[in-house]
Amino acid sequence: MTIRRRDFLQRTGAALLASGLPRFARGADNPGVYDLERFGNARILHLTDTHAQLLPVYFREPSVNLGIGAMQGRPPHLVGRALLDRFAIKPDSADAYAFSCLDFEKSAARFGKLGGFAHLKTLVERLRSDAGPGRSLLLDGGDLWQGTGMANAMQGADMVEAANLLGIEAMTGHWEFTYGESALRANLARFKGEFIAQNVFLTEEAAFNDASAFDPASGRVFKPAVIKEIGDCRVAVIGQAFPYVPIAHPKRFTPDWTFGIRDDELQKLVNALRTSDKVDAVLLLSHNGMDVDLKLASRVSGIDVILGGHTHDAVPQPVAVSNAGGTTLVTNAGSNGKFLGVLDLEIAKGKVADVRYRLLPVFSELLKADPAMQALIDKLREPHAAGYAETIAAADRLLYRRGNFDGTMDQLICDALRGEFDAEIALSPGFRWGLSVLPGQSVTMEDVLSETAMTYPETYLQSMTGGQIKDILEDVCDNLFNADPYYQQGGDMARVGGMAYTCTPAESVGQRISDLRLDDGRPLDAGKSYKVAGWASVNEQQGMPVWDVFARHLRSAKIPAQRGAGVTLKGVDNNPGIAG
C-alpha cells in the first residue's frame, strides 16, 4: 500500500510504516530482509553518531530515557515495551533487539552484533543500486571521527578514509571540532564530500583579524548547504552542527568560532534555497538532538525532512511537526553504525509529493563484509591491533553505558576513580557513546578506550563542598530535563560514585536534586569539603588519562559487587521512558 504524504502526516498509529522493518531469525536463509520496494525518484541514505566504530558492535539501547512535561510519552522518550507497542515491533524479535533494551543478553546471543563499516558498505551499495544510477545520496550527521582509541590517536584521519570509501557525500559535525581547527581542516582537505554547517560563525575578534571562513562577508566558517542533482530533481541539504560546542567542550578547541541554533539564519537560508535556487526539496542534516529538532521544526518552515542525530535516539518512524509553512518530518537514526536511515522521496512539480522512511538495523550476520572496506579496516588497525587486543579483565555482568542516570560501565569508571585516587566521591560525565560488553566476555584495552577515548581525558582530584556537588548535579539535570529543548545540550546525567541522591525531574530548576548521601548513609553537608575525583573537565587538567586509570583499576581485580545506580527517582510513575 502506498502511503501518501498527506496520509503520512495524518496517521500516527503504531502500524505506520511498520511493514518496512525487517523480520528474521539469526542464521535463517532470508536474503530479502533488505529488499525494499522501489519507491519515488530520490533515495537519501542517512547515518549518524557512528563514533568511529569500524567493526560490528554490541550496544544496548537505554532502559531510561525520560520525557518530562509535554515530551512525556512521545518519541524519542519511549523505551522497552512502550517503544515496541508504539511502533508495532514484535517482542522477542530482531527488531526488538535492535531498537530496545529488552532481553538484551539473550537477544545478543541470538542475533549477534550490528554495524561495522564493511557490512554497512555492502548495504549502502545494495540500496543505491536498487534506487538506480544518480538517484541516491549518502549523508552523515556527525560524530563520525571520535569514539575509539584509534580515531583518537589518528585525530579522525582513519574515519576520513573510511568515509571516502563508503561514499559519504556530505556531513556535519560535533566531536569533530574537539580535535581543534588545524586537525579539522587537515581532515576536511582529505574528505571527498562536503562539510556543511550553517550555524558556525567567526567571533567578532576573529573576523576583525581576517580568520579563515567560507564566507568572510557573513562570517560563516563553513559552507552552509549543498544542492545535489538527483535525477531531474534539485535537493538542498543544509548542515546544522552541534549548537553548543564551546559550552559542552573546552573552548580552547574552537576559540575563533561561535555556534548556536540560529533558527533565524536557518529560515533565511531555506527561503533563499526555495526562491532563488529553485530547489525541489530541502533537507536539514542536523546534530541538534531530537527534542531540539522537534522545536526547531515548529519554528522554521520550508524544510521537508530533518535527518537528526546527537542524542543517539533510534526512532523507527518520523515525527510530523506542523509549522507556518506546512509540515516537517523529524527523524533520528541511532548510533554506533547500528542503523541506516532510508528516506525515499517522490518529488513532482517542484515539491515533495510523497515520502517513505525506514530505519534499518544493520545486522552484520546478514550482510557480507565488503572486501575493499574490510581491507582498509585491517590496514588501519594493524599498527594498533596488538595493544588493543590486551585482555584487561573479564566481564562478570553486562557492561553498558546508555541511560539517563547510570550504567554498569560508568559504575566501574567511578569505582576506578575513587579507588585509584582514594577519593570519597567520583564524578563521571554522562556521555552517550561507549559500547556494551556481554557477561563472560573479555574486556580489552580497545573496550576501555571505546568508553574513554577523547581529546581531554585528564583525570583530577580536588576538594568540593557538598553544596558545590549539588549545584553540579542540578546544572546537569537542568540540561537534561529543561522544559525548553533549546536549553538542552544532550548527554545524560553525570554519573556518581560514593554517594546517592534523589532526583525529581519534573521539578523546577535548582529543585530537582535532594537527599544527597554518602554510601555509608551520612547526608552530604553543604558546607563541608569532600575529596572528589573526575575526568573530562572543560577546564584544563594535568592528571593521568582516564583510560590508564580505568585499565589499572580493572587489572587489579578489585571489582566490587554489582550495586544499584545510587539514584532514587520521584514523580515519574507510569512514565513510558522507564522500562520495568
Secondary structure, 3 states (H helix, E strand, C coil): CCCEHHHHHHCCCCCCCHHHCCCCCCCCCCHHHHCCCCCCCEEEEEECCCCCCCCCECCCCCCECCCCHHHCCCCCCCCHHHHHHHCCCCCCCHHHHHHCCCCHHHHHHHHCCECCHHHHHHHHHHHHHHHCCCCEEEEECCCCCCCCHHHHHCCCHHHHHHHHHHCCCEECCCHHHHHCHHHHHHHHHHCCCEEECCCCEECHHHHHCCCCCCECCCCECCECEEEEEECCEEEEEEEECCCCHHHHCCHHHCCCEECCCCHHHHHHHHHHHHHCCCCCEEEEEECCCHHHHHHHHHHCCCCCEEEECCCCCECCCCEEEEECCEEEEEEEECCCCCEEEEEEEEEECCEEEEEEEEEEECEHHHCCCCHHHHHHHHHHHCCCHHHHCCEEEECCCCECCCCCCCCHHHHHHHHHHHHHHCCCEEEEEECCCCCCECCCCEEEHHHHHHHHCCCCCEEEEEEEEHHHHHHHHHHHHHHHHCCCHHHCCCCEEEEEECEEEEECCCCCCCCCEEEEEECCCCECCCCCEEEEEEECCCCCCCCCEHHHHHHHHHHCCCCCCCCCCCEEECCCCCCCCECC
